[in-house]
């Protein structure tokens, strides 16, 4: 038995291809929670084939489109057609066409640019919080520093021990 069926249709003004685990009218009407899989570069819906089978076996509906410009989905020539908002509109248009309500019954999974579409405002690096306690010793006394921190550099080549050893002639024994 097939775990998903491949479909095509016009979504957001382009011809789009997607895989759907709801292969019968009864499964489409069942209203099961859905998982929308969004791939990254240079992949297609096919990169999610194992996950589609797993979510179907778990009782969910899995949908994996080939994103704009990949696989069997149309590739507009305009560079501006590939921004995160247009790609998100493609995904939203697909959900609307399939009658899937955006809300608590929908999960998003994305990799690469698919992650950017599924989470358009990620904050992987939170801003550091200011330290409420000031440094108690911002300019410590140099006499408390370790000796290596206060050693001055040699003023001319050959004046330090390592240069003197390297440049001294060898003597035979």
Secondary structure as a PSIPRED ss2 file (coil, helix, strand):
# PSIPRED VFORMAT (PSIPRED V4.0)

   1 X C   1.000  0.000  0.000
   2 X C   1.000  0.000  0.000
   3 X C   1.000  0.000  0.000
   4 X C   1.000  0.000  0.000
   5 X E   0.000  0.000  1.000
   6 X E   0.000  0.000  1.000
   7 X E   0.000  0.000  1.000
   8 X E   0.000  0.000  1.000
   9 X E   0.000  0.000  1.000
  10 X E   0.000  0.000  1.000
  11 X E   0.000  0.000  1.000
  12 X C   1.000  0.000  0.000
  13 X C   1.000  0.000  0.000
  14 X E   0.000  0.000  1.000
  15 X E   0.000  0.000  1.000
  16 X E   0.000  0.000  1.000
  17 X E   0.000  0.000  1.000
  18 X E   0.000  0.000  1.000
  19 X E   0.000  0.000  1.000
  20 X E   0.000  0.000  1.000
  21 X C   1.000  0.000  0.000
  22 X C   1.000  0.000  0.000
  23 X C   1.000  0.000  0.000
  24 X C   1.000  0.000  0.000
  25 X H   0.000  1.000  0.000
  26 X H   0.000  1.000  0.000
  27 X H   0.000  1.000  0.000
  28 X H   0.000  1.000  0.000
  29 X H   0.000  1.000  0.000
  30 X C   1.000  0.000  0.000
  31 X C   1.000  0.000  0.000
  32 X C   1.000  0.000  0.000
  33 X C   1.000  0.000  0.000
  34 X E   0.000  0.000  1.000
  35 X E   0.000  0.000  1.000
  36 X E   0.000  0.000  1.000
  37 X E   0.000  0.000  1.000
  38 X E   0.000  0.000  1.000
  39 X C   1.000  0.000  0.000
  40 X C   1.000  0.000  0.000
  41 X C   1.000  0.000  0.000
  42 X C   1.000  0.000  0.000
  43 X C   1.000  0.000  0.000
  44 X C   1.000  0.000  0.000
  45 X H   0.000  1.000  0.000
  46 X H   0.000  1.000  0.000
  47 X H   0.000  1.000  0.000
  48 X H   0.000  1.000  0.000
  49 X H   0.000  1.000  0.000
  50 X H   0.000  1.000  0.000
  51 X H   0.000  1.000  0.000
  52 X H   0.000  1.000  0.000
  53 X H   0.000  1.000  0.000
  54 X H   0.000  1.000  0.000
  55 X H   0.000  1.000  0.000
  56 X H   0.000  1.000  0.000
  57 X H   0.000  1.000  0.000
  58 X C   1.000  0.000  0.000
  59 X C   1.000  0.000  0.000
  60 X C   1.000  0.000  0.000
  61 X E   0.000  0.000  1.000
  62 X E   0.000  0.000  1.000
  63 X E   0.000  0.000  1.000
  64 X E   0.000  0.000  1.000
  65 X E   0.000  0.000  1.000
  66 X C   1.000  0.000  0.000
  67 X C   1.000  0.000  0.000
  68 X C   1.000  0.000  0.000
  69 X C   1.000  0.000  0.000
  70 X C   1.000  0.000  0.000
  71 X C   1.000  0.000  0.000
  72 X C   1.000  0.000  0.000
  73 X C   1.000  0.000  0.000
  74 X C   1.000  0.000  0.000
  75 X C   1.000  0.000  0.000
  76 X C   1.000  0.000  0.000
  77 X C   1.000  0.000  0.000
  78 X C   1.000  0.000  0.000
  79 X H   0.000  1.000  0.000
  80 X H   0.000  1.000  0.000
  81 X H   0.000  1.000  0.000
  82 X H   0.000  1.000  0.000
  83 X C   1.000  0.000  0.000
  84 X H   0.000  1.000  0.000
  85 X H   0.000  1.000  0.000
  86 X H   0.000  1.000  0.000
  87 X H   0.000  1.000  0.000
  88 X H   0.000  1.000  0.000
  89 X H   0.000  1.000  0.000
  90 X H   0.000  1.000  0.000
  91 X H   0.000  1.000  0.000
  92 X H   0.000  1.000  0.000
  93 X H   0.000  1.000  0.000
  94 X H   0.000  1.000  0.000
  95 X H   0.000  1.000  0.000
  96 X H   0.000  1.000  0.000
  97 X H   0.000  1.000  0.000
  98 X H   0.000  1.000  0.000
  99 X C   1.000  0.000  0.000
 100 X C   1.000  0.000  0.000
 101 X C   1.000  0.000  0.000
 102 X C   1.000  0.000  0.000
 103 X C   1.000  0.000  0.000
 104 X C   1.000  0.000  0.000
 105 X C   1.000  0.000  0.000
 106 X E   0.000  0.000  1.000
 107 X E   0.000  0.000  1.000
 108 X E   0.000  0.000  1.000
 109 X E   0.000  0.000  1.000
 110 X E   0.000  0.000  1.000
 111 X C   1.000  0.000  0.000
 112 X C   1.000  0.000  0.000
 113 X H   0.000  1.000  0.000
 114 X H   0.000  1.000  0.000
 115 X H   0.000  1.000  0.000
 116 X H   0.000  1.000  0.000
 117 X H   0.000  1.000  0.000
 118 X H   0.000  1.000  0.000
 119 X C   1.000  0.000  0.000
 120 X C   1.000  0.000  0.000
 121 X C   1.000  0.000  0.000
 122 X C   1.000  0.000  0.000
 123 X C   1.000  0.000  0.000
 124 X C   1.000  0.000  0.000
 125 X C   1.000  0.000  0.000
 126 X C   1.000  0.000  0.000
 127 X C   1.000  0.000  0.000
 128 X C   1.000  0.000  0.000
 129 X C   1.000  0.000  0.000
 130 X C   1.000  0.000  0.000
 131 X C   1.000  0.000  0.000
 132 X C   1.000  0.000  0.000
 133 X C   1.000  0.000  0.000
 134 X C   1.000  0.000  0.000
 135 X C   1.000  0.000  0.000
 136 X C   1.000  0.000  0.000
 137 X C   1.000  0.000  0.000
 138 X C   1.000  0.000  0.000
 139 X C   1.000  0.000  0.000
 140 X C   1.000  0.000  0.000
 141 X C   1.000  0.000  0.000
 142 X H   0.000  1.000  0.000
 143 X H   0.000  1.000  0.000
 144 X H   0.000  1.000  0.000
 145 X C   1.000  0.000  0.000
 146 X C   1.000  0.000  0.000
 147 X H   0.000  1.000  0.000
 148 X H   0.000  1.000  0.000
 149 X H   0.000  1.000  0.000
 150 X H   0.000  1.000  0.000
 151 X C   1.000  0.000  0.000
 152 X C   1.000  0.000  0.000
 153 X C   1.000  0.000  0.000
 154 X C   1.000  0.000  0.000
 155 X C   1.000  0.000  0.000
 156 X C   1.000  0.000  0.000
 157 X C   1.000  0.000  0.000
 158 X C   1.000  0.000  0.000
 159 X C   1.000  0.000  0.000
 160 X C   1.000  0.000  0.000
 161 X H   0.000  1.000  0.000
 162 X H   0.000  1.000  0.000
 163 X H   0.000  1.000  0.000
 164 X H   0.000  1.000  0.000
 165 X H   0.000  1.000  0.000
 166 X H   0.000  1.000  0.000
 167 X H   0.000  1.000  0.000
 168 X C   1.000  0.000  0.000
 169 X C   1.000  0.000  0.000
 170 X C   1.000  0.000  0.000
 171 X C   1.000  0.000  0.000
 172 X C   1.000  0.000  0.000
 173 X C   1.000  0.000  0.000
